[in-house]
Amino acid sequence: MSNRLIALFTDFGQRDAYVAQMKGAILTLNPQARLIDLNHEVDPFDIRAAAYLLEASSRFMPAETIFVTVIDPGVGFARRPLLLQTQAGKWYVGPDNGLFTSVLERQGLQAAYELNKSAYFREPQVSTTFHGRDIFGPVAAHLSLGVKPRDVGSPVTDPFTLTSTPPHWVQQTLVGEIRHIDHFGNAITNITRDDLEHVRLGELLTCTIGLQAYTVPFVRTYAEGEAGELIALINSDDAFELAISQGSAAAYVKTEVGHHVHLRLSVEA
């Protein structure tokens, strides 16, 4: 009997009964389920930010992990409940609303199934407002016990993905966008280490967000910035970010997810 790890990723928070109910639905079907909480503090309803966080979190989990992913503002409407298998050998159960965009970009799609076999739900009649408890959690429990993906749904080939603009050059300016604001206020972009391979540590960058331009040093670690100084670096996920030593860069530059970032070598460099 298989007993794959089940990782939970939601915007439920910890104050209400939602996480407990979903865990209860899983454990009722598989009392020996191995559950891990990846994140329950994703900003509510923010699918674009959640897509980034899901990929960044699941990247380091072992193959055959089953991810129950519930950021689902469209619950009860036309969006499909899905199971995805990626080429990295990981399984994702959740809504077909773009949440899997970053996962598919990095891991590739092996197979996808629309969850339409009610025998694998918590009850044949599910709640219209809580598919995490009544569909996604129970399907994950069955998968963890060895049920085959093809048994829980019908094959599909077109999971929905969010549109985004990849980093690109406009003359001497690299244009990207803010993908995530982390707990510390670091403004993380979709610009990668490879996009900036020609920029040397210690050089000054002109970073423009909206109508405001900032001159920032390109450094290796957070500690290289003076307290309160805006700096730029490549973070542990190989993404370019703006940071402030012991402060919030996002608050300082007044940015949020989706804002464009324009980078060029500063004339002062």
C-alpha positions as CSV (number, residue, x, y, z in Angstrom):
1,M,0.0,0.0,0.0
2,S,1.3,3.4,-0.9
3,N,1.3,6.3,1.6
4,R,2.6,9.3,-0.3
5,L,3.2,12.6,1.5
6,I,0.3,15.1,1.3
7,A,1.3,18.8,1.4
8,L,-1.3,21.5,2.1
9,F,-1.2,24.9,0.5
10,T,-4.1,27.3,1.1
11,D,-5.2,30.9,1.9
12,F,-7.4,29.6,4.8
13,G,-5.3,31.2,7.6
14,Q,-5.2,29.5,11.0
15,R,-8.0,31.2,12.9
16,D,-11.0,29.3,11.5
17,A,-12.0,25.6,11.2
18,Y,-11.2,25.2,7.5
19,V,-7.7,23.7,7.8
20,A,-8.9,21.3,10.5
21,Q,-11.9,20.2,8.5
22,M,-9.8,19.5,5.4
23,K,-7.3,17.5,7.4
24,G,-10.2,15.6,9.0
25,A,-11.6,14.7,5.6
26,I,-8.2,13.4,4.6
27,L,-7.5,11.5,7.8
28,T,-11.0,9.9,7.8
29,L,-10.0,8.2,4.5
30,N,-6.4,7.5,5.4
31,P,-5.7,7.6,9.2
32,Q,-2.0,7.1,8.5
33,A,-1.8,10.0,6.0
34,R,1.5,11.9,6.3
35,L,0.4,15.6,6.2
36,I,2.6,18.6,6.1
37,D,1.5,22.3,6.1
38,L,3.3,24.2,3.4
39,N,1.4,27.5,3.8
40,H,-2.0,28.6,5.0
41,E,-1.2,32.4,5.0
42,V,-1.2,33.1,1.3
43,D,-3.0,36.5,0.7
44,P,-6.7,35.6,0.3
45,F,-7.9,35.2,-3.3
46,D,-4.5,36.3,-4.8
47,I,-4.0,33.6,-7.4
48,R,-1.0,35.3,-9.1
49,A,1.0,35.6,-5.9
50,A,-0.1,32.1,-4.9
51,A,1.1,30.6,-8.2
52,Y,4.6,31.9,-7.5
53,L,4.6,30.7,-3.8
54,L,3.3,27.3,-4.8
55,E,6.1,26.7,-7.2
56,A,8.8,28.1,-4.9
57,S,7.5,25.9,-2.1
58,S,6.9,22.7,-4.0
59,R,10.2,22.8,-5.8
60,F,12.1,21.4,-2.9
61,M,9.6,18.7,-1.9
62,P,10.3,15.1,-3.0
63,A,8.9,13.3,-6.0
64,E,5.5,11.7,-5.6
65,T,4.4,14.4,-3.1
66,I,0.7,15.2,-3.4
67,F,-0.1,18.9,-3.1
68,V,-3.6,20.0,-2.0
69,T,-3.8,23.6,-3.2
70,V,-6.8,25.7,-2.4
71,I,-6.7,29.4,-3.4
72,D,-10.2,29.3,-4.9
73,P,-12.2,32.5,-5.2
74,G,-14.2,30.8,-8.0
75,V,-15.4,27.9,-5.9
76,G,-18.8,26.7,-7.0
77,F,-18.6,28.3,-10.4
78,A,-17.4,27.0,-13.8
79,R,-13.8,26.5,-13.0
80,R,-12.8,22.8,-13.1
81,P,-11.4,20.8,-10.2
82,L,-8.1,19.3,-11.4
83,L,-5.4,16.7,-10.7
84,L,-2.1,17.5,-12.5
85,Q,0.9,15.2,-12.8
86,T,4.1,17.0,-13.6
87,Q,7.2,15.8,-15.4
88,A,9.0,16.2,-12.0
89,G,6.8,13.3,-10.7
90,K,4.7,15.5,-8.4
91,W,0.9,15.6,-8.1
92,Y,-1.2,18.8,-7.7
93,V,-4.9,18.8,-6.7
94,G,-6.8,22.0,-6.9
95,P,-8.9,24.5,-8.9
96,D,-8.2,25.2,-12.6
97,N,-7.9,28.9,-12.2
98,G,-4.2,29.6,-13.0
99,L,-2.8,28.5,-9.6
100,F,-0.6,25.9,-11.4
101,T,0.9,28.4,-13.9
102,S,4.4,28.6,-12.3
103,V,4.5,24.9,-11.5
104,L,3.8,24.0,-15.1
105,E,6.4,26.5,-16.4
106,R,9.2,24.9,-14.3
107,Q,8.1,21.3,-14.0
108,G,6.2,20.6,-17.3
109,L,2.9,18.8,-17.6
110,Q,2.8,15.0,-17.7
111,A,-1.0,14.5,-17.5
112,A,-4.1,16.3,-16.2
113,Y,-7.5,15.0,-15.1
114,E,-10.8,16.8,-14.4
115,L,-12.0,15.5,-11.0
116,N,-15.5,14.2,-11.9
117,K,-15.7,10.8,-10.2
118,S,-17.9,11.5,-7.1
119,A,-17.0,8.1,-5.6
120,Y,-13.7,9.7,-4.6
121,F,-15.2,12.8,-3.0
122,R,-16.1,13.1,0.7
123,E,-19.7,12.7,-0.2
124,P,-21.5,12.4,-3.5
125,Q,-23.2,15.8,-2.7
126,V,-20.4,18.3,-2.1
127,S,-20.6,21.7,-0.7
128,T,-20.7,24.5,-3.2
129,T,-18.3,26.6,-1.1
130,F,-15.7,24.2,0.2
131,H,-14.1,21.9,-2.4
132,G,-10.9,21.7,-0.4
133,R,-12.7,19.6,2.2
134,D,-15.1,17.8,0.0
135,I,-13.2,17.2,-3.3
136,F,-9.5,18.1,-3.2
137,G,-8.6,16.7,0.2
138,P,-10.4,13.4,-0.3
139,V,-9.0,12.8,-3.8
140,A,-5.5,13.4,-2.3
141,A,-6.3,10.8,0.4
142,H,-7.3,8.2,-2.2
143,L,-4.2,9.0,-4.2
144,S,-2.0,8.5,-1.1
145,L,-3.5,5.1,-0.7
146,G,-2.5,4.0,-4.2
147,V,-5.6,4.9,-6.3
148,K,-4.5,5.7,-9.9
149,P,-4.9,9.2,-11.2
150,R,-6.9,8.0,-14.2
151,D,-9.5,6.5,-11.8
152,V,-10.4,9.8,-10.2
153,G,-11.2,11.9,-13.3
154,S,-11.2,12.3,-17.1
155,P,-8.1,13.3,-19.0
156,V,-7.9,16.9,-20.1
157,T,-5.1,18.7,-22.0
158,D,-5.7,22.4,-21.4
159,P,-5.2,23.5,-17.8
160,F,-5.7,27.2,-17.5
161,T,-2.6,29.4,-17.1
162,L,-2.2,33.0,-16.2
163,T,-0.8,35.4,-18.8
164,S,2.4,37.2,-17.9
165,T,5.1,39.2,-19.6
166,P,8.5,37.5,-19.4
167,P,11.5,39.7,-18.7
168,H,12.6,41.4,-21.9
169,W,15.0,44.1,-23.1
170,V,13.8,47.4,-24.5
171,Q,17.0,49.0,-25.9
172,Q,19.3,49.2,-22.8
173,T,16.5,48.6,-20.3
174,L,15.5,45.2,-18.8
175,V,11.7,45.2,-18.1
176,G,10.3,42.7,-15.6
177,E,7.5,42.7,-13.0
178,I,7.0,42.2,-9.3
179,R,5.9,38.6,-8.6
180,H,5.8,38.6,-4.8
181,I,6.2,40.7,-1.7
182,D,7.6,38.5,1.1
183,H,7.1,38.7,4.8
184,F,10.1,41.1,5.1
185,G,8.9,43.5,2.5
186,N,11.4,42.3,-0.2
187,A,10.0,43.0,-3.7
188,I,10.7,39.8,-5.7
189,T,10.6,40.0,-9.5
190,N,10.4,37.6,-12.4
191,I,13.9,38.7,-13.5
192,T,16.5,35.9,-12.9
193,R,20.2,35.6,-12.4
194,D,20.6,34.6,-16.0
195,D,18.9,37.9,-17.2
196,L,21.6,39.9,-15.3
197,E,24.6,37.8,-16.0
198,H,26.4,40.8,-17.5
199,V,25.9,42.9,-14.3
200,R,28.8,42.8,-11.8
201,L,28.5,43.0,-8.0
202,G,29.0,46.5,-6.8
203,E,27.6,48.2,-9.9
204,L,24.8,50.7,-9.5
205,L,21.5,50.0,-11.1
206,T,18.7,52.5,-11.9
207,C,15.5,50.8,-11.0
208,T,12.3,52.6,-12.1
209,I,8.9,51.6,-10.8
210,G,6.0,53.7,-12.0
211,L,7.3,57.3,-12.4
212,Q,10.0,57.0,-9.7
213,A,13.6,56.0,-10.4
214,Y,15.9,54.7,-7.7
215,T,19.7,54.2,-7.8
216,V,20.6,51.0,-6.0
217,P,23.8,49.0,-5.5
218,F,23.8,45.4,-6.8
219,V,25.1,43.4,-3.9
220,R,25.5,39.8,-2.8
221,T,23.9,39.7,0.7
222,Y,21.4,41.7,2.7
223,A,24.1,42.6,5.2
224,E,26.0,44.7,2.6
225,G,23.4,47.4,2.8
226,E,23.3,50.0,5.5
227,A,20.2,50.0,7.7
228,G,17.5,51.7,5.7
229,E,19.4,51.5,2.4
230,L,17.6,50.2,-0.7
231,I,19.6,47.5,-2.3
232,A,19.3,45.0,-5.2
233,L,20.4,41.3,-5.2
234,I,19.7,37.8,-6.4
235,N,17.9,35.9,-3.8
236,S,18.0,32.2,-2.8
237,D,15.5,31.3,-5.6
238,D,17.8,33.0,-8.2
239,A,15.3,35.8,-8.6
240,F,16.2,39.6,-8.6
241,E,14.7,41.5,-5.7
242,L,14.7,44.9,-4.1
243,A,15.4,44.9,-0.4
244,I,16.1,47.2,2.5
245,S,18.4,46.1,5.3
246,Q,16.2,45.9,8.3
247,G,13.2,47.4,6.5
248,S,10.5,47.0,3.8
249,A,11.6,47.7,0.3
250,A,8.0,47.3,-1.0
251,A,6.7,50.0,1.4
252,Y,9.7,52.3,0.5
253,V,9.1,52.2,-3.2
254,K,5.3,51.8,-2.9
255,T,5.1,48.7,-5.1
256,E,2.9,45.7,-5.3
257,V,2.5,42.5,-7.2
258,G,2.1,43.1,-11.0
259,H,3.9,46.4,-11.1
260,H,6.6,46.7,-13.8
261,V,10.2,47.2,-13.0
262,H,12.7,48.8,-15.4
263,L,16.4,48.1,-14.8
264,R,19.5,49.7,-16.4
265,L,23.0,50.3,-15.5
266,S,23.2,53.7,-13.7
267,V,25.2,56.5,-15.4
268,E,26.8,56.9,-12.0
269,A,28.3,53.4,-12.2
